[in-house]
Amino acid sequence: MHDAAAKSLSANVTGSSETYRASLLRDRLWRAALWFCGFIGFLLPVAIIGYLIIEGLRFVSWQFLTDYPKGSPLGTEGGIWPAVEGSLALASIGLLVAFPLALGGGLYLSEYGRSQRFNKIVRFLVECLAAVPSIIFGLFGYAFLVVFLKFGISLIAGGLVLALIMFPILLIAVQESLRSVDEAYREMGLSLGVTRFYLVRRVLLRKAWRGIVAGIVLAVGHAVGSAAPVLFTASVYFSKGGLGLDRPVMTLPTHLYNLVSEAISFDQAFGTALILIAGLLIFNASAMLLRRLGGGFTQ
């Protein structure tokens, strides 16, 4: 009887040991797979940026940044200043239009909206708008702004289209930044008898500003890197610079597209791509730093 019990116990121990070893092996394999995926995810952007630096840095100079495209065919020489100027102008107009609307919408959804059902529906629609491909915004801008409203291919048409692209990102940023503020501030403010407008203006916005600024940075970076919307509404092949609301402009993404699609100059294309990527990296690094400092939001 004792021998049978000992054999049964030994079998159980052996089975448990084999199960443990199998579980440990699966855990190690799973960990190795995760490390491999993480390494690939890290290696790809580093490789792309490194390749652009190797190929494009030798063509980047002060003259490249401040001159306009030259040569024959056009773009083989000169610089990209009109494209930089146009991209910044479009992003500025888009931000000036989108931010007040997004700020008002985010404040309403976070602080004034009493119907949870209505707030959820609006939030769902805004998230759907954020997921719309940028080329759809471009086609809408061309049909409505350029053709129907007769704005033509112009700075104002492209800026309004970029405002549509930035609006959902900014609204979500404002709403989530305000939600991240401790509820105790609201309770204390209202218990003291201050108005909700005063509470929002003097307390909540001051606590949430870092997240809002981070959202602005991300929205502008996303707009500056969009080629399809401005290709239909604001872009022109060549410009010597100078801005006007009724005039088309060059932009970095469309200039890069023209250089590559028509095989004009890959050297100029690498330099343009490096400047564009460097700008986007600076924008996104600034947003990450602001979120780390406080008031972050999630998209």
Secondary structure as GFF3:
##gff-version 3
##sequence-region A 1 299
A	DSSP	alpha_helix	2	56	.	.	.	ID=ss1
A	DSSP	three_ten_helix	57	59	.	.	.	ID=ss2
A	DSSP	alpha_helix	62	66	.	.	.	ID=ss3
A	DSSP	beta_strand	69	70	.	.	.	ID=ss4
A	DSSP	beta_strand	77	78	.	.	.	ID=ss5
A	DSSP	alpha_helix	81	107	.	.	.	ID=ss6
A	DSSP	pi_helix	108	112	.	.	.	ID=ss7
A	DSSP	alpha_helix	116	130	.	.	.	ID=ss8
A	DSSP	alpha_helix	134	141	.	.	.	ID=ss9
A	DSSP	pi_helix	142	148	.	.	.	ID=ss10
A	DSSP	alpha_helix	155	179	.	.	.	ID=ss11
A	DSSP	alpha_helix	183	191	.	.	.	ID=ss12
A	DSSP	alpha_helix	196	199	.	.	.	ID=ss13
A	DSSP	pi_helix	200	204	.	.	.	ID=ss14
A	DSSP	alpha_helix	205	224	.	.	.	ID=ss15
A	DSSP	alpha_helix	228	233	.	.	.	ID=ss16
A	DSSP	alpha_helix	252	261	.	.	.	ID=ss17
A	DSSP	alpha_helix	266	293	.	.	.	ID=ss18
###
